[in-house]
Amino acid sequence: MFLDFFLLLKNRGLPVSLMEYLSLLEALDKGVIGRNIEEFYFLCRSTMVKHEKHLDQFDQLFGAYFKGIENISDEEIYNIPEEWLRKNGERLFSPEEMERIKAMGGLQELLERIKELFKEQNERHQGGNKWIGTGGTSPFGAYGYNPEGIRIGQDGSRHRRAVKVWDKRDFKDLKDNVELETRNMKMVLKRLRRITREGSEEELDLNRTIKKTSENAGFLDIHMLPKKRNSVKVLLLLDVGGSMDDHIDLCSRLFSAAKYEFKHLDSYYFHNCIYESLWKDNARRWEESISTFDVLHKYNSDYKVIFVGDAAMSPYEITMQHGSVEHYNKESGATWLNRFKEKFPNLVWINPIREDLWDYTHSIKMIKSFTGDMMFPLTIGGITDAIKALK
């Protein structure tokens, strides 16, 4: 059982041994996990991966080998029958057809309507414009098209039109050891550094030692001084998942350069907009979220705050209670963004989308306005301008 998967890992260079394979089988035999693909993934990772540098390669091989095996999740508030959502055929819509399809009229209308459908619908539907189904123009379901709807049971985004996503979504951490083409970013970020001497006296002050020794008739008089340290403190807030998947490599280079340049650097992840919780580890964000209030209270106002995100989202996510694409937020994203703006006077937003495309997305213009036009493109020139703004 799972021998082919073990051999795949070994043949692709992961340092796995027969002992780890037997440990995996023993854990399965003793019922350590349930019939859940996510639990199986974490069990495999904990038994097979010896070092964090192999995590990315393991994830890719696991995803390729077990592709198509669906997760058996716990019962949700609304238990939607799987056969309603099964993908029997993905319909492709022409631009003319898309133009004729109208949005329902707002987030509140969508939420009220889907509550009604949960009460009324009792069978699977496909290709229609009303019920929860697949391949149609209804705002509810999967693999169809609607300019504004709730995505349910689809394995990935197609048109990026959903204002809610009815699935648990897992994101990857950005790499902090990417060196390719990060040199220029490091050189630009270096300009933000402020070198001061602080801490205990542990470095030889050569000039003063020579002077004092000379004044002391040649008797050695050693003087020490604190080491030079970069006193700039940076709080990095990184958007992940969804449309940010298009920019993973570029953002990883920025993250890697920042980790190298700033000793006082702390980072957190968010998705689309800031709400009541952030997280450090994308793999465990549902279990180990961190209160955004705690983050606001933890850091002094002298921290430089850098948001990194494409700011491409539904405007509801910024302006409305319950507007988040993933959960029912009690306060709007704008409320939380303003709290950051009030606490940290030195704040910029770096956007990986080309600057000439910003005016075509309403949410980008909204975020840009929130920052007081302190939004900059993720280019060398853009980072240079962001550093000047922070200084």
C-alpha positions in Angstrom: 0.0 0.0 0.0 1.4 3.4 -1.1 4.6 1.8 -2.2 4.5 3.6 -5.5 4.2 6.9 -3.8 7.2 6.0 -1.5 9.3 5.1 -4.6 8.2 8.3 -6.4 9.6 10.4 -3.5 12.8 8.4 -3.3 13.4 8.5 -7.1 12.8 12.3 -7.2 15.6 12.8 -4.6 13.8 13.2 -1.3 15.8 11.5 1.5 13.1 9.0 2.6 13.9 5.5 4.0 12.1 2.3 4.5 11.7 3.1 8.2 9.6 6.2 7.4 7.5 4.2 5.0 6.8 1.5 7.7 6.0 4.3 10.2 3.4 5.7 7.8 1.8 2.2 7.4 1.8 1.6 11.2 0.1 5.0 11.8 -2.6 4.1 9.2 -3.1 0.7 10.7 -3.6 2.2 14.2 -6.2 4.7 12.9 -4.2 7.8 13.8 -6.2 9.7 11.1 -9.6 9.5 9.7 -10.8 9.1 6.1 -9.6 12.6 5.2 -7.1 13.5 2.4 -6.0 16.6 4.3 -5.2 14.5 7.5 -3.5 12.0 5.3 -1.3 14.7 3.7 -0.2 16.0 7.1 0.6 12.4 8.3 2.7 11.8 5.2 4.5 15.0 5.5 5.3 14.5 9.2 6.6 11.0 8.6 8.4 11.5 5.3 9.9 15.0 5.3 12.9 15.4 7.5 13.8 19.1 6.7 11.6 22.1 5.8 13.7 22.7 2.6 12.0 19.6 1.1 8.4 20.8 1.8 7.8 22.4 -1.6 9.0 19.4 -3.5 7.0 17.0 -1.3 3.9 19.1 -1.9 4.3 19.0 -5.6 4.8 15.3 -5.7 1.9 14.6 -3.3 -0.4 16.8 -5.4 0.6 15.1 -8.6 0.3 11.5 -7.3 -3.0 11.9 -5.4 -4.7 14.3 -7.8 -8.4 13.7 -8.1 -8.9 12.2 -4.6 -11.4 14.4 -2.9 -11.4 15.4 0.7 -14.2 13.9 2.9 -14.9 17.1 5.0 -16.9 17.4 8.2 -20.6 18.3 7.8 -21.0 22.0 7.1 -23.8 24.3 8.2 -25.5 23.5 4.9 -24.8 20.0 3.7 -24.9 20.3 -0.1 -25.2 16.9 -1.8 -22.0 16.1 -3.8 -24.0 15.0 -6.9 -25.4 18.5 -7.3 -21.8 19.8 -7.7 -20.3 17.1 -9.8 -18.7 18.5 -13.0 -20.3 16.7 -15.9 -19.3 19.2 -18.5 -17.7 22.6 -18.3 -19.6 25.2 -20.4 -17.7 27.8 -22.3 -19.5 31.1 -22.8 -19.0 33.5 -25.7 -18.3 37.2 -24.9 -21.8 38.0 -26.2 -23.4 35.5 -23.9 -21.5 36.9 -20.9 -22.6 40.4 -21.8 -26.3 39.4 -21.6 -26.0 37.8 -18.1 -26.8 40.3 -15.4 -25.7 40.4 -11.7 -28.3 39.9 -9.1 -27.7 43.3 -7.5 -25.5 43.1 -4.4 -24.0 40.9 -1.7 -27.0 41.0 0.6 -29.3 39.9 -2.2 -27.0 37.0 -3.0 -26.9 35.9 0.6 -30.7 36.1 1.0 -31.3 34.2 -2.2 -29.0 31.3 -1.4 -30.7 30.9 2.0 -34.0 30.5 0.1 -32.5 28.0 -2.3 -31.2 25.8 0.5 -34.8 25.5 1.7 -36.3 24.9 -1.8 -33.9 22.9 -3.8 -34.0 19.1 -3.4 -32.1 17.7 -6.5 -29.1 18.3 -8.6 -29.2 20.9 -11.5 -26.9 21.7 -14.4 -26.9 24.4 -17.0 -29.7 26.6 -15.6 -29.9 30.2 -14.4 -31.7 29.8 -11.1 -30.7 26.8 -8.9 -27.4 25.8 -7.2 -25.8 23.8 -10.1 -23.0 23.4 -12.6 -22.3 24.8 -16.1 -25.0 27.5 -16.1 -25.6 31.2 -15.6 -26.8 30.9 -12.0 -24.9 33.0 -9.4 -24.6 29.8 -7.3 -22.5 26.7 -8.1 -19.6 25.8 -10.2 -18.1 25.8 -13.8 -20.6 28.3 -15.2 -20.5 32.1 -15.5 -22.1 34.9 -13.7 -20.7 38.4 -13.2 -21.3 38.2 -9.4 -22.0 35.0 -7.5 -21.1 32.5 -4.8 -18.7 29.7 -6.0 -19.5 26.3 -4.5 -17.5 23.1 -5.1 -15.2 24.2 -7.9 -11.5 23.2 -7.8 -10.2 26.6 -8.8 -11.1 30.1 -10.0 -12.0 30.6 -13.7 -13.4 34.1 -14.2 -12.5 35.6 -10.8 -16.0 36.9 -10.3 -17.1 35.2 -7.1 -17.8 37.4 -4.1 -17.9 34.3 -1.8 -16.2 31.0 -2.1 -17.9 28.0 -0.3 -14.8 25.9 0.1 -11.9 25.6 2.5 -8.9 27.1 0.7 -5.2 26.4 1.4 -2.4 28.7 0.4 1.4 28.3 0.2 3.9 30.3 2.2 6.2 32.5 0.2 9.8 31.3 0.0 12.3 33.3 1.9 15.4 31.8 0.3 14.9 32.8 -3.3 18.1 34.3 -4.7 17.4 34.5 -8.4 17.2 38.2 -9.5 16.9 39.5 -6.0 20.1 41.4 -5.9 18.6 44.6 -7.3 15.8 44.4 -4.8 18.3 44.1 -2.0 20.2 47.1 -3.2 17.0 49.2 -3.3 15.8 48.0 0.2 19.2 48.8 1.6 18.4 52.5 1.2 15.8 52.2 3.9 18.4 51.0 6.5 19.4 53.3 9.3 22.7 52.1 10.9 23.1 52.9 14.6 25.3 51.5 17.4 23.2 49.8 20.1 23.3 47.0 22.6 26.2 45.8 24.7 29.8 46.8 24.1 31.2 43.8 22.2 33.2 45.2 19.3 36.7 46.6 19.4 37.0 50.4 18.9 40.3 50.4 17.2 40.8 54.1 16.7 40.0 55.0 20.3 42.1 52.0 21.6 45.2 53.3 19.6 44.6 56.9 20.8 44.2 56.0 24.5 47.2 53.6 24.4 49.4 56.3 22.9 48.2 58.7 25.7 48.9 56.0 28.2 52.6 55.9 27.3 52.3 52.7 25.3 50.4 50.7 27.9 47.5 48.9 26.2 44.2 50.5 26.9 41.4 48.6 25.2 38.1 50.2 24.4 34.9 48.5 23.1 31.7 49.8 21.5 28.4 48.4 20.5 28.0 46.7 17.1 26.5 48.6 14.2 22.9 47.5 13.7 20.2 48.4 11.3 17.6 50.0 13.5 14.8 50.2 11.0 11.8 48.1 11.9 9.5 46.7 9.2 6.1 45.0 9.4 5.4 43.1 6.1 1.8 42.1 5.3 1.5 39.7 2.4 -1.6 38.9 0.4 -1.7 35.2 -0.7 -4.0 32.9 -2.7 -6.5 33.6 -5.4 -5.3 36.1 -8.0 -2.0 36.4 -6.1 -1.0 33.0 -7.3 0.0 34.7 -10.6 2.6 36.7 -8.7 4.1 34.0 -6.4 7.6 34.1 -7.9 7.9 37.9 -7.9 6.6 38.2 -4.3 8.9 35.5 -3.1 11.9 37.4 -4.5 10.8 40.6 -2.6 10.2 38.6 0.6 13.6 36.9 0.3 15.3 40.3 -0.2 13.5 41.9 2.7 14.4 39.0 5.0 18.1 39.5 4.1 18.1 43.3 4.5 16.1 43.9 7.7 17.0 42.3 11.0 13.9 43.8 12.6 11.4 42.3 10.2 8.1 40.6 11.1 5.6 39.3 8.5 2.0 38.1 8.4 -0.3 36.8 5.7 -3.8 37.9 4.7 -6.1 37.2 1.8 -7.4 40.0 -0.3 -8.1 42.4 2.5 -7.3 42.8 6.2 -9.9 41.5 8.6 -10.0 40.4 12.3 -7.2 37.8 12.0 -3.9 37.3 10.3 -1.6 34.2 10.2 2.1 33.2 10.0 1.8 29.7 8.4 -0.5 29.3 5.5 -0.7 25.5 6.0 -2.2 26.1 9.5 -4.0 29.4 9.1 -7.3 27.9 10.1 -5.9 26.5 13.3 -3.3 29.1 14.3 -4.7 32.5 13.3 -3.6 35.6 15.1 -5.9 38.4 16.2 -5.3 41.5 14.2 -5.9 43.6 17.3 -3.0 41.8 19.0 -0.8 42.7 16.0 -1.8 46.3 16.2 -1.0 46.4 19.9 2.3 44.5 19.6 4.2 46.9 17.3 5.0 50.5 18.0 4.1 53.2 15.6 7.7 53.6 14.5 7.4 50.4 12.4 7.4 50.9 8.6 4.4 49.0 7.3 4.6 47.4 3.8 1.5 45.8 2.3 2.2 43.5 -0.7 -0.9 42.5 -2.7 -2.7 43.0 -6.0 -5.7 44.7 -4.3 -7.9 42.9 -6.9 -11.1 41.8 -5.2 -14.8 42.5 -4.9 -15.4 46.0 -3.6 -17.7 44.4 -1.1 -14.6 42.9 0.6 -13.4 46.5 1.4 -16.7 48.3 2.2 -19.1 45.8 3.7 -19.7 43.7 6.8 -19.9 40.0 5.7 -18.2 41.1 2.5 -15.1 38.7 2.7 -14.9 36.1 0.0 -14.2 33.4 2.6 -16.0 34.2 5.8 -18.6 36.5 7.4 -16.5 39.3 8.7 -18.1 41.4 11.5 -16.4 44.6 10.4 -15.5 45.8 6.9 -12.0 45.6 5.4 -11.9 49.4 5.3 -12.4 49.6 9.1 -9.3 47.4 9.6 -7.3 49.2 7.0 -8.0 52.5 8.7 -6.9 51.1 12.0 -3.5 50.3 10.4 -3.3 53.8 8.8 -4.1 55.5 12.1 -1.5 53.4 14.0 1.4 53.5 11.5 2.1 56.8 9.7 4.8 55.2 7.5 2.7 52.9 5.3 2.9 51.9 1.7 1.2 49.3 -0.6 3.3 47.5 -3.2 1.3 46.0 -6.1 2.6 43.3 -8.4 0.1 44.3 -11.2 1.4 46.6 -13.9 0.6 50.2 -13.0 -1.0 51.0 -16.3 -3.7 48.4 -15.5 -4.7 49.7 -12.1 -7.5 52.0 -13.4 -9.3 49.1 -14.8 -10.0 47.5 -11.4 -12.3 49.4 -9.0 -10.9 47.8 -5.8 -7.3 48.8 -6.8 -8.4 52.4 -7.0 -10.1 52.1 -3.7 -7.0 50.7 -1.9 -4.8 53.3 -3.7 -7.0 56.1 -2.3 -7.0 54.6 1.2 -3.1 54.7 1.2 -3.2 58.4 0.2 -1.7 57.4 -3.2 1.1 55.5 -1.5 0.7 52.5 -3.8 3.7 51.5 -5.9 4.3 48.8 -8.6 6.5 45.8 -7.7 9.3 46.9 -9.9 12.8 48.2 -9.1 11.6 51.7 -9.8 8.4 51.2 -7.8 10.3 49.8 -4.8 12.7 52.7 -5.0 9.8 55.2 -4.8 8.2 53.2 -1.9 11.4 53.4 0.1 11.6 57.2 -0.5 8.0 57.5 0.8 8.8 55.4 3.9 11.8 57.6 4.7 
